[in-house]
Amino acid sequence: QVQLVESGGGLVQPGGSLRLSCRASGRIFSIDAMGWYRQAPGKQRELVAHITDGGITKYADSVKGRFTISRDTHKSAVYLQMNSLKPEDTALYYCNAEDPDQGMDHWGKGTLVTVSS
């Protein structure tokens, strides 16, 4: 199994920055792409950013130019640098790891980001 633990969430003012981290442990050799998703109250979970094993990235239109996803080469961590935060970025942020060997995705428990003055 793969375990994912997120950290770095918190309360920040509009225009501020946060850096989320996700540490993977267990069968990390089976992880392929990784990503960050978020779920705001009353809304569905949505993709924020995604990075392949080869480093190809994609972002939700709402965060392009403000958020940057990165990962270490050992597949043990993925990061999300969030700049110019807006109140609408407030959500529970989840780390995701795709595991084609086991035919499943792994999820962390989430870290809360609140953007408010």
DOVEX-957017 format. One record per residue: x, y, z of N, C-alpha, C in turn; residue number from 1; residue in one letter. Coordinates in nm, 2 decimals. Each point is the difference from the previous one (the first is absolute). Last residue first. Example, Ala and Ser with C-alpha at 12.3 -4.5 7.8 and 13.67 -1.06 7.14 Angstrom:
// DOVEX-957017
<r <1.28 -0.22 0.71> <0.09 0.11 0.00> <-0.08 0.11 0.08> 2 s>
<r <0.03 -0.57 -0.01> <-0.09 0.12 0.00> <0.09 0.12 0.00> 1 a>
//
This chain:
// DOVEX-957017
<r <-0.95 3.75 0.51> <0.06 0.11 0.07> <-0.06 0.01 0.14> 117 s>
<r <0.09 -0.45 -0.33> <-0.10 0.09 0.06> <0.08 0.12 0.07> 116 s>
<r <0.04 -0.53 -0.22> <0.04 0.13 -0.04> <-0.10 0.11 0.04> 115 v>
<r <0.16 -0.54 0.12> <-0.10 0.10 0.01> <0.06 0.14 -0.03> 114 t>
<r <0.09 -0.57 -0.03> <0.05 0.13 -0.04> <-0.12 0.10 0.01> 113 v>
<r <0.13 -0.54 0.18> <-0.09 0.11 -0.02> <0.07 0.13 -0.03> 112 l>
<r <0.10 -0.54 -0.10> <0.05 0.11 0.09> <-0.08 0.12 -0.04> 111 t>
<r <-0.03 -0.59 -0.07> <-0.02 0.14 -0.03> <0.06 0.10 0.10> 110 g>
<r <0.02 -0.50 -0.06> <-0.11 0.04 0.07> <-0.04 0.15 -0.02> 109 k>
<r <0.25 -0.32 -0.38> <0.02 0.04 0.13> <-0.13 0.05 0.07> 108 g>
<r <0.05 -0.37 -0.41> <-0.03 0.13 0.04> <0.05 0.03 0.14> 107 w>
<r <0.05 -0.34 -0.48> <0.02 0.01 0.14> <-0.03 0.15 0.04> 106 h>
<r <-0.16 -0.35 -0.43> <0.06 0.13 0.04> <0.01 -0.01 0.16> 105 d>
<r <0.01 -0.43 -0.37> <-0.07 0.08 0.09> <0.07 0.14 0.02> 104 m>
<r <0.15 -0.44 -0.21> <-0.12 0.04 -0.07> <-0.09 0.09 0.09> 103 g>
<r <0.45 -0.20 0.06> <-0.11 -0.05 0.08> <-0.13 0.04 -0.05> 102 q>
<r <0.39 0.14 -0.23> <0.03 -0.14 0.04> <-0.11 -0.07 0.07> 101 d>
<r <0.00 0.47 -0.11> <-0.05 -0.09 -0.11> <0.03 -0.14 0.03> 100 p>
<r <-0.07 0.45 0.28> <0.08 -0.12 0.02> <-0.05 -0.10 -0.10> 99 d>
<r <0.00 0.56 0.16> <-0.06 -0.10 -0.10> <0.10 -0.12 0.01> 98 e>
<r <-0.12 0.41 0.37> <0.11 -0.07 -0.07> <-0.07 -0.11 -0.09> 97 a>
<r <-0.13 0.50 0.29> <-0.04 -0.12 -0.07> <0.12 -0.07 -0.07> 96 n>
<r <-0.17 0.39 0.41> <0.11 -0.05 -0.08> <-0.05 -0.13 -0.06> 95 c>
<r <-0.30 0.44 0.18> <0.04 -0.14 0.01> <0.11 -0.04 -0.09> 94 y>
<r <-0.27 0.45 0.27> <0.09 -0.05 -0.11> <0.05 -0.14 0.02> 93 y>
<r <-0.43 0.35 0.14> <0.08 -0.11 0.06> <0.08 -0.06 -0.12> 92 l>
<r <-0.16 0.53 0.00> <-0.05 -0.14 -0.02> <0.09 -0.10 0.08> 91 a>
<r <-0.01 0.54 -0.21> <-0.03 -0.07 0.12> <-0.06 -0.13 -0.02> 90 t>
<r <0.10 0.34 -0.33> <0.09 -0.11 0.01> <-0.02 -0.08 0.13> 89 d>
<r <-0.23 0.41 -0.11> <-0.06 -0.12 -0.07> <0.10 -0.12 -0.01> 88 e>
<r <0.14 0.43 0.18> <-0.10 -0.07 0.09> <-0.06 -0.12 -0.06> 87 p>
<r <0.48 0.12 -0.17> <-0.13 0.07 0.00> <-0.09 -0.07 0.09> 86 k>
<r <0.58 0.05 -0.10> <-0.12 -0.08 0.04> <-0.13 0.09 0.01> 85 l>
<r <0.50 0.02 -0.17> <-0.12 0.09 -0.03> <-0.13 -0.07 0.03> 84 s>
<r <0.36 -0.36 -0.02> <0.02 0.14 0.02> <-0.13 0.08 -0.04> 83 n>
<r <0.20 -0.53 0.13> <-0.12 0.08 -0.03> <0.03 0.14 0.03> 82 m>
<r <0.25 -0.51 -0.09> <0.03 0.14 0.04> <-0.12 0.08 -0.05> 81 q>
<r <0.08 -0.53 0.10> <-0.09 0.09 -0.07> <0.03 0.14 0.06> 80 l>
<r <0.23 -0.54 -0.04> <-0.02 0.13 0.07> <-0.09 0.08 -0.09> 79 y>
<r <0.18 -0.55 0.12> <-0.05 0.10 -0.10> <-0.04 0.12 0.07> 78 v>
<r <0.31 -0.49 0.08> <-0.06 0.12 0.05> <-0.05 0.08 -0.12> 77 a>
<r <0.23 -0.43 -0.03> <-0.04 0.00 0.14> <-0.07 0.12 0.05> 76 s>
<r <0.23 -0.15 -0.43> <-0.15 -0.02 0.01> <-0.05 0.00 0.14> 75 k>
<r <0.45 0.11 -0.18> <-0.01 -0.13 0.06> <-0.15 -0.04 0.02> 74 h>
<r <0.16 0.43 -0.17> <0.03 -0.11 -0.10> <-0.02 -0.14 0.06> 73 t>
<r <-0.29 0.43 0.16> <0.14 -0.04 0.01> <0.02 -0.12 -0.09> 72 d>
<r <-0.36 0.41 -0.09> <0.01 -0.13 0.07> <0.15 -0.03 0.00> 71 r>
<r <-0.40 0.43 -0.10> <0.13 -0.06 -0.02> <0.01 -0.13 0.08> 70 s>
<r <-0.35 0.45 -0.18> <0.01 -0.14 0.06> <0.14 -0.05 -0.03> 69 i>
<r <-0.26 0.51 0.04> <0.10 -0.08 -0.06> <0.02 -0.14 0.07> 68 t>
<r <-0.36 0.48 -0.06> <0.04 -0.12 0.07> <0.11 -0.08 -0.09> 67 f>
<r <-0.18 0.41 -0.16> <0.01 0.03 0.14> <0.05 -0.12 0.08> 66 r>
<r <-0.08 0.00 -0.48> <0.08 0.12 0.03> <0.01 0.04 0.14> 65 g>
<r <-0.40 -0.31 -0.11> <0.11 0.02 -0.09> <0.07 0.13 0.02> 64 k>
<r <-0.41 -0.18 0.21> <0.13 0.01 0.08> <0.12 0.03 -0.09> 63 v>
<r <-0.46 -0.08 -0.16> <-0.02 0.10 0.11> <0.13 0.02 0.08> 62 s>
<r <-0.05 -0.33 -0.36> <0.01 0.14 -0.05> <0.00 0.10 0.11> 61 d>
<r <0.20 -0.48 0.10> <-0.13 0.06 -0.02> <0.01 0.14 -0.05> 60 a>
<r <0.41 -0.32 -0.11> <-0.06 0.07 0.11> <-0.15 0.04 -0.03> 59 y>
<r <0.48 -0.34 -0.12> <-0.12 0.06 -0.05> <-0.07 0.06 0.12> 58 k>
<r <0.52 -0.23 -0.17> <-0.10 0.05 0.10> <-0.12 0.05 -0.08> 57 t>
<r <0.46 -0.35 -0.03> <-0.10 0.08 -0.08> <-0.11 0.04 0.09> 56 i>
<r <0.38 -0.30 0.11> <0.01 0.14 0.04> <-0.09 0.09 -0.08> 55 g>
<r <0.06 -0.50 0.02> <0.10 0.07 -0.09> <0.01 0.15 0.02> 54 g>
<r <-0.32 -0.28 0.22> <0.13 -0.05 0.04> <0.11 0.07 -0.07> 53 d>
<r <-0.44 0.29 0.03> <0.03 -0.14 -0.04> <0.14 -0.04 0.06> 52 t>
<r <-0.38 0.37 0.18> <0.14 -0.01 -0.05> <0.03 -0.15 -0.03> 51 i>
<r <-0.42 0.40 0.13> <0.03 -0.14 -0.03> <0.14 0.00 -0.06> 50 h>
<r <-0.41 0.33 0.28> <0.12 -0.01 -0.08> <0.05 -0.15 0.00> 49 a>
<r <-0.45 0.14 0.14> <0.07 0.13 0.00> <0.13 -0.01 -0.08> 48 v>
<r <-0.51 -0.27 0.02> <0.15 -0.01 -0.02> <0.06 0.14 0.01> 47 l>
<r <-0.45 -0.14 0.27> <0.04 0.04 -0.13> <0.16 -0.01 -0.01> 46 e>
<r <-0.50 -0.14 0.30> <0.15 0.00 0.00> <0.04 0.03 -0.15> 45 r>
<r <-0.47 0.19 0.15> <0.06 -0.13 -0.03> <0.16 0.02 0.01> 44 q>
<r <-0.34 0.30 0.30> <0.04 -0.02 -0.13> <0.07 -0.13 -0.02> 43 k>
<r <-0.16 0.20 0.42> <-0.11 0.00 -0.09> <0.03 -0.02 -0.15> 42 g>
<r <0.40 0.16 0.29> <-0.13 -0.04 0.06> <-0.11 0.01 -0.10> 41 p>
<r <0.47 -0.10 -0.20> <-0.05 0.11 0.08> <-0.14 -0.05 0.06> 40 a>
<r <0.46 -0.26 -0.19> <-0.14 0.00 0.01> <-0.05 0.11 0.10> 39 q>
<r <0.46 -0.18 -0.34> <-0.06 0.07 0.11> <-0.15 -0.01 0.00> 38 r>
<r <0.51 -0.24 -0.19> <-0.14 0.03 -0.02> <-0.05 0.08 0.12> 37 y>
<r <0.50 -0.17 -0.25> <-0.07 0.07 0.11> <-0.15 0.02 -0.04> 36 w>
<r <0.41 -0.38 -0.16> <-0.08 0.12 -0.02> <-0.06 0.05 0.12> 35 g>
<r <0.34 -0.39 -0.30> <-0.05 0.05 0.13> <-0.07 0.13 -0.03> 34 m>
<r <0.19 -0.48 -0.29> <-0.03 0.14 0.01> <-0.05 0.03 0.14> 33 a>
<r <0.18 -0.44 0.01> <0.02 0.06 -0.12> <-0.02 0.15 0.01> 32 d>
<r <0.12 -0.43 0.36> <-0.06 0.12 -0.03> <0.04 0.05 -0.14> 31 i>
<r <0.17 -0.39 0.24> <-0.11 -0.03 -0.09> <-0.08 0.13 -0.04> 30 s>
<r <0.37 -0.02 0.31> <0.05 -0.03 -0.13> <-0.11 -0.03 -0.10> 29 f>
<r <-0.07 0.09 0.47> <0.02 0.12 -0.08> <0.05 -0.03 -0.14> 28 i>
<r <-0.21 -0.25 0.42> <0.04 -0.05 -0.13> <0.01 0.12 -0.10> 27 r>
<r <0.04 0.15 0.49> <-0.05 -0.13 -0.04> <0.05 -0.04 -0.13> 26 g>
<r <-0.08 0.52 0.13> <0.07 -0.11 0.06> <-0.06 -0.13 -0.04> 25 s>
<r <0.00 0.58 -0.10> <-0.04 -0.13 -0.03> <0.09 -0.10 0.07> 24 a>
<r <-0.15 0.55 0.06> <0.10 -0.10 0.01> <-0.06 -0.14 -0.02> 23 r>
<r <-0.10 0.55 -0.11> <-0.06 -0.13 0.01> <0.11 -0.11 0.00> 22 c>
<r <-0.10 0.58 0.06> <0.09 -0.11 -0.02> <-0.08 -0.13 0.02> 21 s>
<r <-0.07 0.57 -0.10> <-0.05 -0.12 0.04> <0.10 -0.11 -0.03> 20 l>
<r <0.00 0.55 0.07> <0.07 -0.11 -0.07> <-0.05 -0.13 0.06> 19 r>
<r <-0.18 0.56 -0.05> <0.02 -0.12 0.08> <0.07 -0.11 -0.09> 18 l>
<r <-0.13 0.58 0.01> <0.05 -0.12 -0.06> <0.01 -0.11 0.11> 17 s>
<r <-0.30 0.50 -0.10> <0.11 -0.06 0.06> <0.04 -0.13 -0.07> 16 g>
<r <-0.38 0.30 -0.10> <0.13 0.04 -0.06> <0.12 -0.07 0.06> 15 g>
<r <-0.43 0.01 0.30> <0.00 0.01 -0.14> <0.13 0.06 -0.05> 14 p>
<r <0.05 -0.24 0.46> <-0.08 0.11 -0.05> <0.00 0.00 -0.16> 13 q>
<r <0.03 -0.44 0.33> <0.08 0.10 -0.06> <-0.09 0.11 -0.05> 12 v>
<r <0.03 -0.50 0.31> <-0.07 0.13 -0.03> <0.09 0.10 -0.06> 11 l>
<r <0.08 -0.54 -0.06> <-0.02 0.09 0.11> <-0.08 0.12 -0.04> 10 g>
<r <0.32 -0.49 -0.16> <-0.12 0.09 -0.01> <-0.01 0.10 0.11> 9 g>
<r <0.35 -0.35 -0.07> <0.02 0.13 -0.05> <-0.12 0.09 -0.01> 8 g>
<r <0.06 -0.56 -0.05> <0.02 0.10 0.10> <0.02 0.13 -0.07> 7 s>
<r <-0.15 -0.57 -0.08> <0.01 0.14 -0.04> <0.03 0.08 0.12> 6 e>
<r <0.06 -0.54 -0.15> <-0.03 0.09 0.11> <0.03 0.14 -0.04> 5 v>
<r <-0.08 -0.55 -0.19> <0.03 0.14 -0.03> <-0.04 0.09 0.11> 4 l>
<r <0.12 -0.56 -0.13> <-0.06 0.10 0.09> <0.05 0.14 -0.04> 3 q>
<r <-0.06 -0.53 -0.24> <0.07 0.14 0.00> <-0.07 0.08 0.10> 2 v>
<r <0.06 -0.57 -0.06> <-0.08 0.12 0.00> <0.09 0.13 0.00> 1 q>
//
